[in-house]
Amino acid sequence: MKACVINFLGSNCVIETKDSLLKAGFSVDIINQNETNLADYSLIVLPGGFSYGDYVSCGRIAKFSPVIGAIKEKIKQKNSIILGICNGFQILCEANILYGALLENENQKFISKDVDLIFKDKTFKLPIAHHQGRYYIDDINKIKDYELIKYKNNPNGSYYDIAGLYDKKNKVLGLMPHPERNYITPFKEEGGKIIFDFIKEELR
Amino acid sequence: MKIFVYKIITKLKEEIKNPQGEVVENIVKRLSVSSNLKVNTGKFYEIKISDESRIEADKKIEKISKEILINPLIETFEIINVEEL
């Protein structure tokens, strides 16, 4: 299976994301924000980082990239998964590909630590590293068909303890924690493996 | 062509918890300046734009504000001043 990692101007988690996808068994291309041909890819990853310097707001400027239009078209074909990690999740929300928004953390601090997560009755650890990760939603009914990844001990004030979302219908997964960092770290791969195994299962 | 200067503020919707505002409130209370206040925070933009008319410039500023300066789910914008140079 073929995956791509989109290297937006200011993305800085491209290499470890690529390495984790290779470990998960994908062949991987790194593309940039101007790419509009996504036909080859069954997994499209928007990695972490600081696209466009987080100017105006995290993910706000990246949503105008040509690749975002191509992703919206690709979703309609229902033959791929879109994965947004951290800044990638922020971009997906800003582009209205996933519902909701990411606000500054309630404690106003950049939080970098391992957190306990709950997803599909499994509990596991993944690292977070963000300043704007407080998930906000005005009406929980709008995501009633999504599968949720939840914090066990909410670190940033996210509404309903939400750390990530999977829109099963459109096959779009966004999460603030970093499965790729965990997956390529020796002896710490469990949480990352759960996320990448889930993606591979959904692609079957 | 006319040149207009727009001053625009954006801020979080009032129903959304704003920790920066709360920090200012707490300091004001601690310094005994006032105990009865509500603080919201936001951003300020000044945009200079050339156009045929004020009506056309207004339309463009509205589009810029709605699509780039704010996320309508969480923020609002207000044009607080317009000047023609």
Interface residues (C-beta under 8 A of the other chain):
Chain A: V56 S57 R60 I61 F64 E94 G100 A101 L103 E104 N105 E106 N107 Q108 Y136 D138 G157
Chain B: L12 I16 K17 P19 Q20 V23 K43 I68 L69 N71 L73 I74
